[in-house]
Amino acid sequence: MARSLRTLILPLAAMTMSWSSLAANYQTYDLETFLAEFEADSVKVLDQLPAKIDHQPLKSVAPFATVDVSTREFIEAKDKRRKDSCKNIDGVRVCLSDLEGRAAISANDRAEDLVDNGTTLINTLEQMESKTLRNGRLTRQPWSDDYWAIAKGILGARYADPNKANTLDWKEALGFVETLPATTYVEKNNQDMLSPSEKYDLLVGDRNFQLTEAMWNEGREYYEQSGKVEPWMGICHGWAPAAYMVQRAKKPVSVVTPEGTKVTFYPADIKALSSLLWAKNETETRFVGGRCNTKDPKRDANGRVLEQDCFDSNPGTWHKTIVNQIGVSNRSFVMDATFDYEVWNQPVVSYSYKYFNPETKRAASTLAQARVLMNDYRSDKFKKYRAKEARSVVGIEMEVEYVVETQPAQRNVDSPDYDATTSAVYRYDLELDQNGVIIGGEWYTNIHPDFAWTPVKNAKARSQADRYATGTWVAGQAVPGQWQKVAAQASKAGIPLAKVVEELVKQAQ
């Protein structure tokens, strides 16, 4: 488990209470204080950032600048980047940029379409109570990794070299590696200082270092077009699923190149290659929710977002998704958590929720105390948006813990002790029909997860090139000659061979 230090995150900066400038403070962590403030001024409270808790001090550079957060420029930036993140859904290629937000639970926003137990979905709070699912935690925690910024050369970054150019300026970072070619390190028998992609190129006998060249070329296009590479751009869309789809690399792996050179892949190197593998290959994937690419959506007099695209996933969908996937299936999924320093693809670790009564605005210890019949709900600020089938409403406060990025470090061991996690606290209510089935709900914060997604269970990240990599790589020997030829071709597209990466993971256990 991650370390248990819990410190509320400080505000980012002084900001005004509007969607064009985020709230100056995070929500209060005290539930009843929050509910009292919500009742008094819902417009103000809806614009506050969710309460957040660091379980361990972060080691990564904040990818989104304060100005991008305060002006919500990161929303448009994310949306532009989403066009490059595509997955295979039921045989159809769908990109994140194709998703639309939605308010009520609809046919394309159903928890059944994401969770592993979709055919036996637990969809009432009574069922969740009886199966002790008010909290849930994965038995195997996803691992932290860097998001491998494009501005630093992605896997071409020599993170272990103490003399590296510590910059997010792509051209300056490239200048450092061009001044000191990888062969210089090899000649000095100093391979430990090389980047993950340079080590990979040596392993597969590619003296042209084509994977490394592909890593740097991804930033070249952006730099030549605009004179910069945005610091938040990276491969978090590969790291997030790899963090729980791929076993943690626990120890270093020493290999021999075709030339007889010894190269050691540390856990950070192997995790980096796993993240790249999942970033570059489309796998069978499931989505729920949507996206909002509007910086300042219209709201009603109570502060509720009116634009359909910006309501994102319905709270009912969210609640059933996390309880069934984490609590029942014991498998993670990826949530969009961006509203300050995270990148936006974060693997979920755990959840825990408690009740409150929406009418009295008081915490409730039991479901019965929290439930309000629609006819008795006189102070409902969201009355006009309620589902026609709703017969009662229950308030929920949920703490969601997810893994965040860390800077890579050259260590001889990796374990959950080196991960970093953060928790966000979301408040919302759930609408229940006459049978107690969750059919909808309303968010008590305008800032919440946009969407959730996960590769299907047992999915593998594979490239077309892998089918041509025949033979077996014997530990202690160089990779087979056929693998070398295939790897060189795949590297041109910036893709490592899955067979190579998976063997490194296997040997790192």
Secondary structure, 3 states (H helix, E strand, C coil): CCCCCCEECCCCCCCCCECCECCCCECCCCHHHHHHHHHHCHHHHHCCECEEEECCCCCCCCCCCHHHHHCCHHHHHHHHHHCCCEEEECCEEEEHHHCCCCCCCCCCCCHHHCCCCHHHCCCEHHHHHHCCCCEEECCCCCCCCCCCCHHHCHHHCCCCCCCCCCCCCHHHHHHHHHHCCHHHHHHCCCHHHCCHHHHHHHHCCCCCCHHHHHHHHHHHHHHHHHCCCCCCCCCHHHHHHHHHHCCCCCCCEEEECCCCCEEEECHHHHHHHHHHHHHHCCCEEEEEECCCCCCCCCECCCCCECCHHHCCCCHHHHHHHHHHHHHHCCCCCEECCCCCCCCCCEEEEEEEEEEEECCCCEEECCHHHHCEEHHHCCCCCCHHHCCCCCCEEEEEEEEEEEEECCCCCCCCCCCHHHCEEEEEEEEEEEEECCCCEEEEEEECCCCCCCEEEEECCCCCCCCHHHHHCCCCCCCCCCCCHHHHHHHHHHHHCCCCCHHHHHHHHHHCC
